[in-house]
Amino acid sequence: MSTHVNVDRHNDPTSKTVKKPIGVSTGGERFVYKDDDVIDKAFDWGQFRRLFAYMKPYAKQLLPLIGLMMILGTITKLTVPFLTSMAIDKAISPANPSLKMLYMIAAGIFVLYVVQWVATAYRIKYMNIIGQRVIYDLRADLFKHIQKLSFNFFDKRPAGSVLVRVTNDVNSLQELFTNGVVNLMIDCVQLVGIVIILLLINFKLGLAVIITVPIMFLISTKLRVKIRRAWQDVRMKGSRINSHLNESIQGIRVTQAYTQEKENMEFFDTMNKDAKKSWDKATTMNQGFGPLIEITGGFGTLILFWFGAYLIQQGELTIGLLVAFSSYVGNFWDPINRLGQMYNQLLVAMASSERIFEFMDEKPNIDDKPNATTLPQIKGNITFRNIVFEYEKGRQALKGIDLDVDAGQTIALVGHTGSGKSTIINLISRFYDITDGQIKIDGYDIRDVKVESLRSQIGIVLQDTFIFSGTIRDNIRFGRLDATDEEIEAVATAVNAHEFIAKLPGGYETEVEERGNMLSMGQRQLLSFARALLADPRILILDEATASIDTETELRIQEALKVLLQGRTSFIVAHRLSTIRHADKIVVLDHGEIKEEGSHAELISRKGIYNGLIEAQYRFI
Ligand SMILES: Nc1ncnc2c1ncn2[C@@H]1O[C@H](COP(=O)(O)OP(=O)(O)OP(=O)(O)O)[C@@H](O)[C@H]1O
C-alpha cells in the first residue's frame, strides 16, 4: 500500500492581532510588532463567503473547465485498478490466458494515464489562472483601501504590520485559491467514488477497510493542527527577526553613533536562537507525522490482506479483485491526508483573511459627507473658530483656537515643543477631524467639501522631506504629474535647486535612492520646495526643518521660501528667526492655546512668551 504523506513544510502563516505586546528581553524591553502573535481562528462561514466572492468573476468562465478536467482525471484514475484486476483475473488466468486481451488492457491503461496527465495539467493551469487573479484583485483592493485610510490609523500601527498584511497574509491565501479548493473537490469526489467501488467489489471487505478511515482522518487532522501551530510559532519568531532587522537597519546610524552594536547583536542572537529552537520543534513534529500515518495505514493493510485472504479462501473474492482493492485503498489515504491538510489550510486562510478584512473594514475617519460639494478654486481666507482637538479622548492637544487669516498672508506658528503647532497644520488639510469648533476656508466648512478638492489646493512641505526612489525629475513631478520637463526645470530654478541638480552626475535624471540619502538636508528641502511650487497650491503648509545648515544654503532656502510663499496663504511651523520675522502674523502657542498674536515688533514690545522665546533663540531655534 502506498501511503503518500503530504506535510506542510512551509511556514504556516496563521496569526492574529493581539492586545498584549510581545516583550523579548535582553537588555530591556525592545520593540517588536504586536501583530505577529498567534491565535487560532475558527471556521467562519461569512468570511469564507466573502473570500470566495473574489473567485466569482472568473468562476463562470473557468470553473466548468476545471470541473470537467477534475471529473476526467478522477474517472481515469479510478478505472486503472479495475483494468488491472481484469488483467489478473481474465487475461492471465491460468485456466484461459489471453495475450491479446492483456495487450488491449495495457494499451487501455496507457491511454488512461495520458488522459489523466493531460486533465491534471490543464486543471492546474486553469486553477493557477484563477488563483493569480484572485490574489491580484485582493492585493489591489487592500492597497487601494490602505491608501485611503486616515492618519490616526497609521498612528496606531507600525509600517511593518501593514506590510505584513499586504504581503504575507495575501500570499498565504494563494495556496488555497490555486490548489486548495479544487483539491478539496477532487478529494471528496475521489473518496466517495472509492468507497462506492470498494463496497461494490466486496461489501464485507469494503466495510472492514473503511472502518480505519475515521481513525486515519482524526490522526491526520489532529496532528496537523499541532504541526501547524508549531509552524506558526516558527513564522512568528521569523517575523520578530524581520521587524528587528528592519528597525536595526533603519536605525543603523544611531546604533553605530552610540556604539550599541554589541548589545544589538546580543538581542538579535536571543531572537535567532529562539527561532532555531522553534524550527527544530516544528521539523521534529513533521518528521513524526509520516511514520504515524504509515502505521495507521499499515493497520488498514493488515485488515485488508488478512480478511481478503479469508474471503478468497471462501470463494467470495478473486486475487485480481484483491489487488484492485489494495490499489483503491492505496488511493484512499491520499485524499484523507489531503483533506486534513486542507482543513489546516482553511484555518490559516481564515486567520489571514480575517486580518485582511479587518483592514478593509477599517473606515477612513476622514471621508466625504454624502452631500459633500466640490471646493471651488479658493482665494485662501481661513477662519478657525473655537477649535478643540483631541488625538486621544480626554487629552486636548488644542483648547479653543480662534484665528483669522486673510488670503495671501504668511502665518508663523511658534511655541515650545508639544504646544500644538503641527496639530494645527494637520487640521487644515483634514488629516484629522476637529473634535469641536469650525474651520472655514473662503466661507466653506472644510468638513462639508470633498477631501480631494480641499487637499488638491493645499501644498505641504514637511520637515522630514520624503524622497521617493526614482529620478530627481520624478520627485519634483510628484507635485503635478502632468508637468512638462521645462516646467520642472523652471520651478527648480525658481527655488534655487537647479544649480545643485545640474551638478549631479545625471542632472535631473540622477536616480535617488529611497529617502534620498545621497542628498543633503538642504538639498532635500529645496527639492520639496520645487515640488510644492510645481503644485502651485493656494494654501501652503510648511514645517520648517530644524537642522542647522550652512549659511550659504540657509540663504538659498530663505530666497526660495520667498518665491514659494508669494501670493499664497501660508502656515509655517517656524524655527528660524529670519522666517518668523518676515511673517505677516506670528501666532504663539502654549499648551494648545494661542497666547500671543501679532507682528514681530508688536510681540517683542509686549515682552511676553514670544520675547522670551526670541531671547532664548540660540537654545530653541
Ligand atoms: N499622533 C498623535 N497621537 C497622540 N498624541 C499626539 C499625536 N501627535 C501629537 N500628539 C500630542 O499632541 C500635542 C501637540 O503636539 P504637536 O505635534 O502639535 O506639537 P508641536 O508644537 O508641533 O511640537 P514640536 O515642535 O515638537 O513638533 C502633544 O502633547 C503631543 O504629544
The ligand as a MOL file (V3000), in Angstrom:
LIG
                    3D

  0  0  0     0  0            999 V3000
M  V30 BEGIN CTAB
M  V30 COUNTS 31 33 0 0 0
M  V30 BEGIN ATOM
M  V30 1 N -0.4240 61.2460 16.6090 0
M  V30 2 C -0.5870 61.6450 17.8560 0
M  V30 3 N -1.2750 60.8990 18.7480 0
M  V30 4 C -1.4580 61.3090 20.0100 0
M  V30 5 N -0.9950 62.4770 20.5080 0
M  V30 6 C -0.2950 63.2770 19.6920 0
M  V30 7 C -0.0620 62.9030 18.3200 0
M  V30 8 N 0.6520 63.8970 17.7490 0
M  V30 9 C 0.8550 64.8390 18.7070 0
M  V30 10 N 0.2860 64.4820 19.8630 0
M  V30 11 C 0.2620 65.2550 21.1110 0
M  V30 12 O -0.3890 66.4890 20.8710 0
M  V30 13 C 0.2790 67.5750 21.4720 0
M  V30 14 C 0.6700 68.6390 20.4340 0
M  V30 15 O 1.6110 68.0510 19.5590 0
M  V30 16 P 2.1700 68.7810 18.2670 0
M  V30 17 O 2.8530 67.7590 17.4620 0
M  V30 18 O 1.0860 69.5610 17.6330 0
M  V30 19 O 3.2230 69.7940 18.9210 0
M  V30 20 P 4.2620 70.7380 18.1910 0
M  V30 21 O 4.0460 72.0870 18.7690 0
M  V30 22 O 4.1590 70.6100 16.7260 0
M  V30 23 O 5.6200 70.1480 18.7300 0
M  V30 24 P 7.0640 70.0760 18.0070 0
M  V30 25 O 7.5850 71.4670 17.9210 0
M  V30 26 O 7.8590 69.2450 18.9520 0
M  V30 27 O 6.8670 69.4290 16.6860 0
M  V30 28 C 1.4760 66.9690 22.1880 0
M  V30 29 O 1.1360 66.8380 23.5400 0
M  V30 30 C 1.6640 65.6140 21.5440 0
M  V30 31 O 2.1370 64.6810 22.4900 0
M  V30 END ATOM
M  V30 BEGIN BOND
M  V30 1 1 1 2
M  V30 2 1 2 3
M  V30 3 2 2 7
M  V30 4 2 3 4
M  V30 5 1 4 5
M  V30 6 2 5 6
M  V30 7 1 6 7
M  V30 8 1 6 10
M  V30 9 1 7 8
M  V30 10 2 8 9
M  V30 11 1 9 10
M  V30 12 1 10 11
M  V30 13 1 11 12
M  V30 14 1 11 30
M  V30 15 1 12 13
M  V30 16 1 13 14
M  V30 17 1 13 28
M  V30 18 1 14 15
M  V30 19 1 15 16
M  V30 20 2 16 17
M  V30 21 1 16 18
M  V30 22 1 16 19
M  V30 23 1 19 20
M  V30 24 2 20 21
M  V30 25 1 20 22
M  V30 26 1 20 23
M  V30 27 1 23 24
M  V30 28 2 24 25
M  V30 29 1 24 26
M  V30 30 1 24 27
M  V30 31 1 28 29
M  V30 32 1 28 30
M  V30 33 1 30 31
M  V30 END BOND
M  V30 END CTAB
M  END
